[in-house]
């Protein structure tokens, strides 16, 4: 058995307290961090590397090709291959996408995916449908983390969750906004072959200062 800790965090474009962000992620000590609103514009490679260094992680995949979805790992995790998905652009809206990284820890191989869906309720279902198609094509045990921009029970949420395990279980604690959480927009879904050992929403002074979202963490167990 292999144990993995995955963190999902919308870092709000790095607009908030960068030191608090680094403190929060280093304290959580994830094996894999799936970030939304990470660097996606000018000098994005250097900015992504700088962010990874601050968090004591390394870049696994994503960035500009995934429209700001960034997957970081610690040195225990080996990133084997990565690929990206872009959703069709709706005029007047932000272009969005998803990042995928095939990883290995010891003899255990798995795929991590991350995405940040639209704030527009009319646009989200089509993005979720395309994302779900690509998630279903992954043969390896799958870990998906993202900001779905809607509460659990929404159409896009249900579409992505279908056939996967919601790592939160019955824990419906909200994740947004960080200073007074009322909406559960952030989620981790995993392949049924993966056992969820623990899930938590990290609500601390550091996470409230670091972003407008609270990070979520899941401890998982995978078969070799």
Backbone as CSV, one residue per row, in Angstrom:
resi,resn,N_x,N_y,N_z,CA_x,CA_y,CA_z,C_x,C_y,C_z
1,UNK,0.832,-1.194,0.000,0.000,0.000,0.000,0.874,1.254,0.000
2,UNK,0.436,2.286,-0.705,1.138,3.564,-0.759,0.209,4.657,-0.257
3,UNK,0.706,5.473,0.644,-0.086,6.583,1.168,0.345,7.888,0.507
4,UNK,-0.658,8.689,0.130,-0.437,9.949,-0.564,-1.271,11.036,0.119
5,UNK,-0.689,12.205,0.290,-1.465,13.363,0.762,-1.596,14.350,-0.393
6,UNK,-2.835,14.701,-0.747,-3.096,15.634,-1.830,-3.779,16.875,-1.275
7,UNK,-3.348,18.023,-1.754,-3.911,19.308,-1.356,-4.481,19.994,-2.585
8,UNK,-5.650,20.605,-2.446,-6.238,21.416,-3.505,-6.416,22.830,-2.981
9,UNK,-5.959,23.825,-3.788,-5.939,25.193,-3.274,-6.073,26.180,-4.435
10,UNK,-7.114,27.015,-4.383,-7.206,28.161,-5.275,-6.413,29.285,-4.622
11,UNK,-5.282,29.640,-5.231,-4.356,30.590,-4.603,-4.629,32.033,-5.015
12,UNK,-5.750,32.274,-5.676,-6.230,33.643,-5.943,-5.214,34.482,-6.704
13,UNK,-4.518,33.828,-7.624,-3.568,34.548,-8.449,-2.383,35.131,-7.703
14,UNK,-2.145,34.653,-6.475,-1.042,35.188,-5.683,-1.254,36.617,-5.240
15,UNK,-2.514,37.064,-5.180,-2.823,38.464,-4.859,-2.802,38.757,-3.360
16,UNK,-2.786,37.724,-2.549,-2.925,37.918,-1.105,-1.571,37.765,-0.418
17,UNK,-1.544,37.264,0.800,-0.316,37.187,1.598,0.514,35.984,1.158
18,UNK,1.595,36.241,0.418,2.421,35.160,-0.136,3.118,34.378,0.978
19,UNK,3.554,35.060,2.013,4.203,34.356,3.129,3.225,33.429,3.832
20,UNK,1.998,33.890,3.999,0.974,33.053,4.635,0.667,31.838,3.769
21,UNK,0.646,32.038,2.453,0.413,30.923,1.531,1.501,29.871,1.681
22,UNK,2.750,30.324,1.669,3.865,29.380,1.806,3.796,28.662,3.148
23,UNK,3.489,29.396,4.193,3.389,28.792,5.523,2.301,27.728,5.566
24,UNK,1.150,28.044,4.978,0.015,27.125,5.020,0.307,25.826,4.269
25,UNK,0.890,25.950,3.087,1.152,24.751,2.285,2.287,23.933,2.892
26,UNK,3.349,24.592,3.341,4.444,23.836,3.965,3.968,23.114,5.217
27,UNK,3.086,23.756,5.976,2.545,23.116,7.184,1.706,21.900,6.822
28,UNK,0.953,21.972,5.727,0.127,20.834,5.298,0.971,19.683,4.789
29,UNK,2.158,19.969,4.252,3.122,18.966,3.780,2.503,17.964,2.808
30,UNK,1.914,18.445,1.698,1.332,17.506,0.730,2.401,16.813,-0.106
31,UNK,2.082,15.611,-0.570,2.895,14.964,-1.599,2.601,15.574,-2.958
32,UNK,1.324,15.946,-3.151,0.877,16.566,-4.399,0.004,17.766,-4.050
33,UNK,0.279,18.908,-4.681,-0.551,20.101,-4.520,-1.135,20.468,-5.875
34,UNK,-2.453,20.589,-5.923,-3.152,20.973,-7.143,-3.656,22.401,-6.932
35,UNK,-3.091,23.330,-7.692,-3.391,24.745,-7.496,-4.236,25.286,-8.641
36,UNK,-5.151,26.164,-8.287,-5.913,26.916,-9.275,-5.516,28.394,-9.155
37,UNK,-5.672,29.119,-10.253,-5.269,30.531,-10.353,-3.774,30.689,-10.075
38,UNK,-2.993,29.744,-10.559,-1.534,29.816,-10.502,-1.042,30.620,-11.715
39,UNK,0.272,30.900,-11.823,0.773,31.708,-12.942,0.361,31.155,-14.304
40,UNK,-0.104,32.076,-15.169,-0.558,31.660,-16.497,-0.235,32.694,-17.571
41,UNK,0.522,33.725,-17.214,0.805,34.772,-18.190,2.307,34.976,-18.336
42,UNK,2.747,36.194,-18.554,4.137,36.525,-18.850,5.076,35.922,-17.821
43,UNK,6.117,35.229,-18.290,7.136,34.586,-17.465,6.504,33.545,-16.516
44,UNK,5.499,32.839,-17.019,4.783,31.896,-16.165,5.660,30.738,-15.694
45,UNK,6.621,30.321,-16.516,7.482,29.208,-16.093,8.308,29.606,-14.867
46,UNK,8.917,30.790,-14.931,9.729,31.238,-13.807,8.862,31.489,-12.576
47,UNK,7.703,32.086,-12.785,6.807,32.356,-11.664,6.312,31.048,-11.025
48,UNK,6.037,30.042,-11.842,5.610,28.738,-11.317,6.736,28.084,-10.533
49,UNK,7.967,28.167,-11.059,9.121,27.600,-10.355,9.361,28.322,-9.042
50,UNK,9.200,29.648,-9.035,9.386,30.420,-7.803,8.326,30.048,-6.773
51,UNK,7.090,29.892,-7.228,6.017,29.499,-6.322,6.287,28.118,-5.743
52,UNK,6.693,27.179,-6.588,7.001,25.824,-6.125,8.113,25.848,-5.081
53,UNK,9.129,26.651,-5.336,10.241,26.749,-4.382,9.756,27.283,-3.039
54,UNK,8.912,28.305,-3.071,8.383,28.864,-1.826,7.595,27.826,-1.038
55,UNK,6.926,26.931,-1.752,6.093,25.911,-1.097,6.874,24.638,-0.788
56,UNK,8.169,24.632,-1.127,9.057,23.478,-0.936,8.583,22.269,-1.730
57,UNK,8.174,22.561,-2.985,7.715,21.540,-3.909,8.384,21.785,-5.263
58,UNK,8.085,20.927,-6.234,8.595,21.108,-7.598,7.432,21.035,-8.573
59,UNK,7.625,21.612,-9.750,6.567,21.638,-10.759,6.445,20.270,-11.424
60,UNK,5.208,19.731,-11.432,4.940,18.473,-12.121,4.320,18.681,-13.482
61,UNK,3.472,19.714,-13.605,2.809,19.983,-14.872,1.816,21.107,-14.734
62,UNK,1.269,21.527,-15.880,0.286,22.608,-15.887,0.922,23.951,-16.175
63,UNK,0.305,25.017,-15.642,0.766,26.366,-15.909,-0.022,26.987,-17.039
64,UNK,0.647,27.764,-17.896,-0.045,28.418,-19.012,-0.783,27.430,-19.907
65,UNK,-0.183,26.279,-20.311,-0.919,25.363,-21.187,-2.217,24.837,-20.576
66,UNK,-2.306,24.857,-19.248,-3.520,24.414,-18.557,-4.320,25.592,-18.019
67,UNK,-3.975,26.800,-18.479,-4.686,28.022,-18.106,-4.697,28.270,-16.601
68,UNK,-3.523,28.133,-15.983,-3.391,28.474,-14.573,-3.646,27.347,-13.597
69,UNK,-3.917,26.138,-14.092,-3.979,24.972,-13.215,-2.560,24.401,-13.124
70,UNK,-2.042,24.287,-11.922,-0.649,23.897,-11.719,-0.590,22.727,-10.740
71,UNK,0.160,21.699,-11.096,0.320,20.531,-10.229,1.769,20.470,-9.764
72,UNK,1.950,20.508,-8.448,3.260,20.453,-7.822,3.393,19.157,-7.040
73,UNK,4.614,18.681,-6.880,4.850,17.467,-6.096,6.058,17.673,-5.195
74,UNK,6.177,16.807,-4.191,7.431,16.774,-3.441,8.380,15.797,-4.133
75,UNK,9.565,15.653,-3.581,10.571,14.812,-4.243,10.291,13.325,-4.087
76,UNK,9.350,12.979,-3.249,8.946,11.572,-3.112,8.176,11.108,-4.349
77,UNK,7.528,12.044,-5.024,6.671,11.734,-6.170,7.426,12.030,-7.457
78,UNK,7.419,11.077,-8.371,8.057,11.262,-9.673,6.989,11.543,-10.714
79,UNK,7.078,12.704,-11.368,6.166,13.034,-12.457,6.679,12.375,-13.740
80,UNK,5.871,11.479,-14.310,6.302,10.718,-15.482,5.967,11.434,-16.781
81,UNK,4.718,11.815,-16.947,4.267,12.524,-18.138,3.184,13.521,-17.723
82,UNK,2.994,14.542,-18.548,1.915,15.487,-18.269,1.253,15.908,-19.568
83,UNK,-0.001,16.295,-19.495,-0.741,16.788,-20.638,-1.829,17.741,-20.133
84,UNK,-2.410,18.483,-21.069,-3.350,19.535,-20.689,-4.591,19.506,-21.561
85,UNK,-5.637,20.122,-21.059,-6.912,20.221,-21.760,-7.361,21.680,-21.717
86,UNK,-7.830,22.190,-22.859,-8.392,23.537,-22.909,-9.862,23.454,-23.300
87,UNK,-10.698,24.169,-22.560,-12.117,24.211,-22.888,-12.361,25.246,-23.988
88,UNK,-13.401,25.052,-24.785,-13.727,26.048,-25.818,-13.936,27.431,-25.189
89,UNK,-13.463,28.455,-25.885,-13.570,29.819,-25.381,-14.956,30.388,-25.670
90,UNK,-15.586,30.890,-24.643,-16.830,31.631,-24.792,-16.485,33.107,-24.894
91,UNK,-16.883,33.787,-25.960,-16.532,35.204,-26.109,-16.907,36.012,-24.864
92,UNK,-15.958,36.805,-24.414,-16.190,37.637,-23.243,-15.878,36.956,-21.925
93,UNK,-15.506,35.670,-21.965,-15.199,34.941,-20.734,-13.719,34.559,-20.718
94,UNK,-13.230,34.145,-19.544,-11.858,33.664,-19.432,-11.734,32.289,-20.088
95,UNK,-10.612,32.057,-20.777,-10.336,30.701,-21.251,-9.877,29.865,-20.069
96,UNK,-10.373,28.643,-19.971,-10.063,27.760,-18.851,-9.640,26.390,-19.365
97,UNK,-9.090,25.576,-18.468,-8.637,24.256,-18.877,-8.369,23.357,-17.697
98,UNK,-7.570,22.323,-17.944,-7.261,21.339,-16.922,-5.851,20.818,-17.129
99,UNK,-5.235,20.367,-16.051,-3.887,19.789,-16.085,-3.956,18.337,-15.647
100,UNK,-3.124,17.493,-16.267,-3.022,16.081,-15.923,-1.548,15.726,-15.772
101,UNK,-1.218,14.968,-14.737,0.149,14.480,-14.551,0.088,13.018,-14.109
102,UNK,0.779,12.157,-14.849,0.925,10.765,-14.422,2.118,10.686,-13.488
103,UNK,1.903,10.137,-12.296,2.909,10.141,-11.235,3.222,8.727,-10.772
104,UNK,4.350,8.599,-10.100,4.725,7.318,-9.506,5.366,7.556,-8.149
105,UNK,4.952,6.752,-7.190,5.611,6.673,-5.890,5.967,5.209,-5.676
106,UNK,7.264,4.922,-5.587,7.721,3.528,-5.499,7.153,2.758,-6.691
107,UNK,6.343,1.733,-6.449,5.770,0.935,-7.544,4.339,1.334,-7.881
108,UNK,3.856,2.395,-7.279,2.467,2.808,-7.466,2.376,3.946,-8.467
109,UNK,1.584,3.745,-9.526,1.373,4.767,-10.549,-0.065,5.266,-10.461
110,UNK,-0.239,6.567,-10.616,-1.562,7.178,-10.549,-1.529,8.466,-11.362
111,UNK,-2.715,8.996,-11.674,-2.828,10.248,-12.416,-3.513,11.292,-11.552
112,UNK,-2.907,12.475,-11.506,-3.494,13.615,-10.810,-4.022,14.586,-11.859
113,UNK,-5.237,15.064,-11.667,-5.831,16.044,-12.574,-6.369,17.209,-11.761
114,UNK,-6.317,18.396,-12.351,-6.849,19.571,-11.672,-7.503,20.515,-12.655
115,UNK,-8.564,21.201,-12.197,-9.256,22.140,-13.062,-9.956,23.210,-12.245
116,UNK,-10.304,24.294,-12.933,-11.015,25.427,-12.333,-12.121,25.801,-13.304
117,UNK,-13.361,25.441,-12.949,-14.475,25.658,-13.862,-14.969,27.102,-13.822
118,UNK,-15.770,27.445,-14.805,-16.243,28.810,-14.981,-17.145,29.272,-13.842
119,UNK,-17.157,30.584,-13.626,-18.103,31.186,-12.682,-19.490,31.316,-13.310
120,UNK,-19.591,31.111,-14.620,-20.841,31.262,-15.357,-21.601,29.934,-15.355
121,UNK,-22.780,29.935,-14.746,-23.566,28.704,-14.630,-23.983,28.153,-15.985
122,UNK,-24.064,29.011,-16.997,-24.440,28.538,-18.330,-23.264,27.884,-19.042
123,UNK,-22.046,28.257,-18.668,-20.847,27.746,-19.326,-20.302,26.486,-18.654
124,UNK,-20.518,26.355,-17.353,-19.907,25.270,-16.573,-20.267,23.873,-17.036
125,UNK,-21.539,23.561,-17.332,-21.869,22.168,-17.669,-21.099,21.627,-18.867
126,UNK,-20.906,22.436,-19.903,-20.162,21.967,-21.072,-18.703,21.713,-20.719
127,UNK,-18.122,22.581,-19.879,-16.751,22.358,-19.426,-16.667,21.068,-18.624
128,UNK,-17.634,20.871,-17.725,-17.639,19.662,-16.895,-17.786,18.406,-17.750
129,UNK,-18.609,18.467,-18.790,-18.810,17.306,-19.659,-17.526,16.943,-20.393
130,UNK,-16.817,17.955,-20.905,-15.566,17.689,-21.610,-14.509,17.165,-20.642
131,UNK,-14.432,17.778,-19.477,-13.486,17.310,-18.462,-13.783,15.869,-18.075
132,UNK,-15.055,15.559,-17.860,-15.430,14.208,-17.447,-15.044,13.185,-18.503
133,UNK,-15.213,13.542,-19.758,-14.814,12.643,-20.847,-13.331,12.291,-20.743
134,UNK,-12.509,13.280,-20.478,-11.070,13.048,-20.379,-10.712,12.317,-19.085
135,UNK,-11.397,12.603,-18.008,-11.151,11.874,-16.762,-11.474,10.395,-16.934
136,UNK,-12.568,10.099,-17.617,-12.993,8.705,-17.798,-12.031,7.913,-18.676
137,UNK,-11.221,8.617,-19.480,-10.268,7.938,-20.358,-8.971,7.559,-19.646
138,UNK,-8.805,7.997,-18.408,-7.577,7.698,-17.660,-7.651,6.270,-17.121
139,UNK,-6.717,5.388,-17.498,-6.774,4.003,-17.030,-6.207,3.817,-15.623
140,UNK,-5.319,4.702,-15.206,-4.684,4.574,-13.897,-5.621,5.062,-12.796
141,UNK,-5.354,4.686,-11.547,-6.096,5.283,-10.444,-6.020,6.809,-10.532
142,UNK,-7.167,7.470,-10.388,-7.291,8.901,-10.656,-7.532,9.689,-9.379
143,UNK,-6.821,10.820,-9.254,-7.048,11.788,-8.189,-7.387,13.103,-8.876
144,UNK,-8.585,13.611,-8.662,-8.974,14.891,-9.245,-9.200,15.903,-8.138
145,UNK,-8.679,17.113,-8.333,-8.882,18.185,-7.369,-9.161,19.468,-8.120
146,UNK,-10.083,20.273,-7.627,-10.356,21.512,-8.331,-11.338,22.419,-7.637
147,UNK,-11.454,23.603,-8.215,-12.444,24.600,-7.827,-13.554,24.521,-8.862
148,UNK,-14.720,24.033,-8.443,-15.816,23.804,-9.386,-16.733,25.010,-9.516
149,UNK,-16.532,26.023,-8.702,-17.319,27.257,-8.750,-18.818,27.019,-8.603
150,UNK,-19.176,25.931,-7.939,-20.559,25.712,-7.542,-20.572,24.755,-6.359
151,UNK,-21.651,24.792,-5.608,-21.763,23.932,-4.442,-22.054,22.492,-4.838
152,UNK,-21.776,21.584,-3.908,-22.094,20.180,-4.148,-23.589,20.062,-4.430
153,UNK,-23.918,19.225,-5.381,-25.309,19.087,-5.796,-25.601,19.795,-7.093
154,UNK,-24.711,20.706,-7.516,-24.884,21.373,-8.798,-24.669,20.404,-9.953
155,UNK,-25.124,20.790,-11.134,-25.076,19.890,-12.294,-23.644,19.523,-12.660
156,UNK,-22.742,20.505,-12.706,-21.350,20.221,-13.060,-20.683,19.372,-11.985
157,UNK,-20.957,19.683,-10.736,-20.398,18.919,-9.609,-20.813,17.459,-9.717
158,UNK,-22.107,17.209,-9.911,-22.612,15.836,-9.989,-22.004,15.090,-11.178
159,UNK,-21.832,15.794,-12.299,-21.279,15.170,-13.502,-19.856,14.673,-13.249
160,UNK,-19.021,15.527,-12.659,-17.640,15.140,-12.401,-17.560,14.075,-11.321
161,UNK,-18.401,14.164,-10.315,-18.361,13.227,-9.193,-18.851,11.832,-9.563
162,UNK,-19.608,11.717,-10.650,-20.205,10.429,-11.011,-19.133,9.351,-11.175
163,UNK,-19.275,8.268,-10.413,-18.346,7.148,-10.493,-17.089,7.323,-9.678
164,UNK,-16.916,8.482,-9.054,-15.754,8.746,-8.209,-16.191,8.885,-6.756
165,UNK,-15.221,8.867,-5.858,-15.487,9.023,-4.427,-15.172,10.451,-4.016
166,UNK,-16.137,11.096,-3.385,-15.906,12.430,-2.832,-15.090,12.255,-1.553
167,UNK,-13.853,12.758,-1.556,-12.959,12.551,-0.413,-13.523,13.140,0.863
168,UNK,-14.418,14.128,0.744,-14.978,14.768,1.936,-15.958,13.879,2.671
169,UNK,-16.513,12.878,1.996,-17.527,12.052,2.637,-18.694,12.928,3.070
170,UNK,-19.129,12.806,4.320,-20.250,13.627,4.784,-19.832,15.036,5.226
171,UNK,-18.555,15.344,5.138,-18.045,16.639,5.601,-18.365,17.722,4.568
172,UNK,-19.379,18.508,4.833,-19.821,19.541,3.891,-19.336,20.932,4.295
173,UNK,-18.216,21.012,5.028,-17.732,22.328,5.440,-17.426,23.195,4.223
174,UNK,-17.830,24.456,4.245,-17.589,25.349,3.111,-16.120,25.764,3.026
175,UNK,-15.737,26.214,1.833,-14.344,26.590,1.573,-14.200,28.020,1.065
176,UNK,-15.316,28.708,0.814,-15.265,30.040,0.211,-16.402,30.905,0.741
177,UNK,-16.140,32.217,0.964,-14.828,32.884,0.991,-14.083,32.545,2.278
178,UNK,-12.779,32.639,2.249,-11.975,32.141,3.364,-12.250,32.868,4.669
179,UNK,-12.610,34.159,4.603,-12.801,34.927,5.835,-14.139,34.639,6.509
180,UNK,-15.108,34.142,5.743,-16.420,33.792,6.307,-17.048,32.737,5.403
181,UNK,-16.539,31.507,5.454,-16.939,30.476,4.478,-18.429,30.162,4.505
182,UNK,-19.015,30.139,3.295,-20.437,29.791,3.184,-20.715,28.820,2.034
183,UNK,-19.748,28.694,1.079,-19.951,27.839,-0.092,-18.859,26.780,-0.173
184,UNK,-19.245,25.572,-0.526,-18.269,24.500,-0.724,-17.994,24.393,-2.226
185,UNK,-17.001,25.155,-2.689,-16.683,25.204,-4.113,-15.545,24.268,-4.497
186,UNK,-14.754,23.836,-3.518,-13.520,23.089,-3.775,-13.718,21.622,-3.422
187,UNK,-13.146,20.741,-4.242,-13.403,19.313,-4.057,-12.199,18.473,-4.445
188,UNK,-12.122,17.312,-3.828,-11.191,16.256,-4.223,-12.027,14.997,-4.466
189,UNK,-11.942,14.454,-5.672,-12.619,13.204,-6.022,-11.565,12.176,-6.391
190,UNK,-11.770,10.943,-5.975,-10.771,9.912,-6.245,-11.429,8.656,-6.799
191,UNK,-10.626,7.902,-7.515,-11.011,6.607,-8.058,-11.502,5.699,-6.923
192,UNK,-12.554,4.904,-7.158,-13.031,3.993,-6.104,-11.983,2.990,-5.643
193,UNK,-10.937,2.788,-6.444,-9.854,1.889,-6.038,-8.963,2.514,-4.961
194,UNK,-9.163,3.776,-4.681,-8.346,4.503,-3.705,-9.127,4.648,-2.409
195,UNK,-8.479,4.404,-1.287,-9.110,4.526,0.032,-8.829,5.905,0.605
196,UNK,-9.875,6.580,1.036,-9.724,7.881,1.698,-9.549,7.636,3.188
197,UNK,-8.410,8.051,3.721,-8.114,7.871,5.141,-8.562,9.061,5.969
198,UNK,-8.414,10.256,5.398,-8.763,11.467,6.146,-8.958,12.623,5.185
199,UNK,-9.867,13.528,5.546,-10.124,14.732,4.760,-10.273,15.904,5.714
200,UNK,-9.754,17.050,5.325,-9.941,18.225,6.173,-9.942,19.501,5.352
201,UNK,-10.670,20.488,5.831,-10.602,21.859,5.343,-9.681,22.598,6.300
202,UNK,-8.620,23.217,5.774,-7.643,23.874,6.643,-8.064,25.322,6.851
203,UNK,-8.569,25.608,8.027,-9.049,26.943,8.378,-8.186,27.477,9.510
204,UNK,-7.202,28.293,9.171,-6.264,28.856,10.136,-6.057,30.335,9.802
205,UNK,-5.441,31.090,10.695,-5.128,32.483,10.346,-4.307,32.593,9.068
206,UNK,-3.391,31.652,8.855,-2.566,31.702,7.645,-3.406,31.478,6.391
207,UNK,-4.295,30.477,6.404,-5.083,30.209,5.202,-6.107,31.310,4.945
208,UNK,-6.574,31.969,5.983,-7.509,33.077,5.775,-6.813,34.292,5.173
209,UNK,-5.515,34.419,5.442,-4.751,35.542,4.893,-4.189,35.236,3.512
210,UNK,-4.042,33.943,3.181,-3.304,33.546,1.983,-4.123,33.613,0.703
211,UNK,-5.443,33.472,0.789,-6.276,33.392,-0.405,-7.726,33.634,-0.032
212,UNK,-8.575,33.787,-1.054,-10.012,33.907,-0.790,-10.682,32.547,-0.677
213,UNK,-9.931,31.454,-0.915,-10.417,30.090,-0.700,-9.628,29.456,0.444
214,UNK,-10.256,28.503,1.132,-9.535,27.664,2.074,-9.036,26.417,1.352
215,UNK,-7.851,25.939,1.689,-7.364,24.704,1.066,-8.013,23.479,1.681
216,UNK,-8.063,22.411,0.886,-8.555,21.127,1.383,-7.464,20.084,1.174
217,UNK,-7.427,19.109,2.080,-6.390,18.076,2.054,-7.038,16.720,2.275
218,UNK,-6.544,15.715,1.539,-7.005,14.336,1.745,-5.816,13.414,1.835
219,UNK,-5.853,12.531,2.808,-4.865,11.461,2.923,-5.462,10.211,2.297
220,UNK,-4.730,9.611,1.376,-5.239,8.513,0.563,-4.320,7.308,0.642
221,UNK,-4.896,6.146,0.372,-4.107,4.908,0.322,-4.378,4.213,-1.008
222,UNK,-3.301,3.903,-1.752,-3.399,3.269,-3.058,-2.717,1.924,-3.045
223,UNK,-3.260,0.987,-3.788,-2.613,-0.307,-3.973,-1.396,-0.128,-4.884
224,UNK,-0.345,-0.861,-4.591,0.834,-0.832,-5.469,0.478,-1.498,-6.793
